[in-house]
Every structure is written in C-alpha cells, then in structure tokens.
Amino acid sequence: MVKTVIAKAHTNIALVKYWGKKDAQLMLPQNGSISLTLDHFYTETQVTFDNQLTTDQIYFDDQLLPAAKAARITKFLDLIRQQSGQTAPALVKTANHVPTSAGLASSASGFAALAAAGSRAAGMDLSPKALSRLARRGSGSATRSIFGGFAEWYAGHDDATSFAAPLQDPVDWDIQMIAVVLQATKKPISSTDGMARVVATSPYYAAWVKTAQNDLERMRTAILNKDLTAVGTIAETNAMRMHALNLSADPAFNYFTADTLTAIKTVQNLRAQGINCYYTLDAGPNVKIICASADTAAITAALQQDFAADQLIVAKPGPGITIKEV
Ligand code: PMV
C-alpha cells in the first residue's frame, strides 16, 4: 500500500562541535558533541514510495531538483530502501525554513526530517535512537535533530554505538540564541571537505579531540546547573578552537566574513558592558548569540548599529521530531 508520511525536524546549533570524521562512510565523528535544538528553523518533508514512478523525484521548495543536485538525497533513499526492503522510487517534497548553506545547519533538520518521513513511508517503525543513527548517515549534525532541547551525540565506535540522546528536554530555564543572518553566500568549502582537510593536515587536530572531550564534560554540568555563563563560555571557546583548526589547515580556509567579525566585536563590547552574552559559529558566516531573553532588547539594539532588524532572529529551545501519516 502506498503511504505518505510527513515529518518536521528543527535545526540544532552545536555548543560543543562535531568537526571531523573517523569513518566517512558510516559518518562516525572523531568526538562527541552537544547541541541546542531551536524552535525557529525547521524542515518539513513529505515522502511517498510509489511503484508508478520510474526514478526518485525530489522537490525542494516546490522546485524539482535535477539529478546531480539530488544525488545525496537519492543515496540516502537507497540506504532506507536497503534497510527496509522497499524497492519503489520515492516522491519527496521538502520545505526548508532555514537559510540554506549559510551555516545555519539546514542539513541537520533536512536529513532528520528525511530519515523520519522516509523510514516510516518505507514501512519501518524506528525508535528515536534508531532514527538518530539513520539520520547520522545523511549528515552528522542531523543525528542530534531527532531530539528537542539539549541533545548529546555519543561518538561511538561503530554504527550501533554512534547516536544522540536527549540531555535536557524540555528546557525550563531562560536560554535562547539570536541568529545574526549575514549575507547567505555559498560556503568557501563544504563541511564535509573542510573536516576532511583539518583531520588530514591540521597539526592541532589531536589537541582538538582532547579538549573537546573536556568541553563535553563541563558542558553537561553547565546544562544540568542551568548556568548560562558556563554554557556560553564553554561554547564560545569551543567554537573558536574549531575555527582555529580551519586556520591551521593546509591550505588554510575560514568561514568568516567582515560582518562576522563585526558581530563578534559587538558581543565582546556588550559583555564588557556587563551583558551576559556569548557567540558561536558553524560552517558559515552567521553568528549565533547565546543569551537570556531579558537581554534581547539591549543586544538587538547594539547589533542594529551594523545590521538590519530582519537579519536578527531570536530563537528559543525547540522540540524534537514529529511524524504523521497522511
Ligand atoms: O552538518 P554537517 O554534518 O556537515 O556538520 C556540520 C558541523 C558543524 O555544524 C560545524 C558543527 C556541529 O556539530 O553541528
């Protein structure tokens, strides 16, 4: 029987980052990571396996993707077919409420939603842990987007042991992120290629893995204690160390633009004035500011000296995945 399933998954922003694989085929990370799922950015994906189709048809915001651009999604659908025994091609319709390829982790919500809708449409009924393992094969950060609130991805040592789990959900204390959405330029290097390069060439890579381990331990405690200052301080240091790997790769690369540095400077100035806020950055120019809701007005007012109001998006902790059959 042909079944259509819709799943909605929210993005997450890592507070202790994943940056490097130890197995590219299985998508096993070099170190564990911790993230906060956000309410504001999400992907909604609908999947139907249908024998009437001759090939997979992937619609991205109502546009049919050409085969070359759909290759990564088709490969992921092949994995679902292999695991489920489903043989039909799929019709996939995705609506992305995240600026694409700009370091706001659209691949996290994208592959989490595809894993959930695709596996259910193919006849499987996976547990959240199994869904997390499946989403990991599409994009590492998607491993964590199955869950709401704070989630931890355990690095593991094989397919069965590398998955995420909730750390704290719901989040019943005041923590939020203000995303400073900078010009959505195409990345200088994809996260896949960037990671591979730092693992292969940065002389600091072993130190990163070691310090990330320590950051994970301290971050778990900071979240448990609902300690914004500790969460922000650890996240900011961890993010800059990740970007230092990129600067120390051969050849070096970075995701910063002049606007990125302006936003960082604003956060530093605000902090010097006693406002408790911290920044983090991923594989793109955007800056995410970790803060309490009471400081939103002061922080956005300072940012608006350099950025337009519509570049600033306030996001709160968001929910885990939802799946419905239609
Ligand atoms: O989205 P991916 O799996 O290609 O990896 C992105 C990694 C970072 O966003 C930079 C960090 C993280 O842990 O999400």
Residues whose N, C-alpha, C, O or C-beta is under 5 A from the ligand:
A	BS01	PMV	A14 V16 K17 Y18 S33 S107 S139 G140 S141 S191 T192 D282 A283
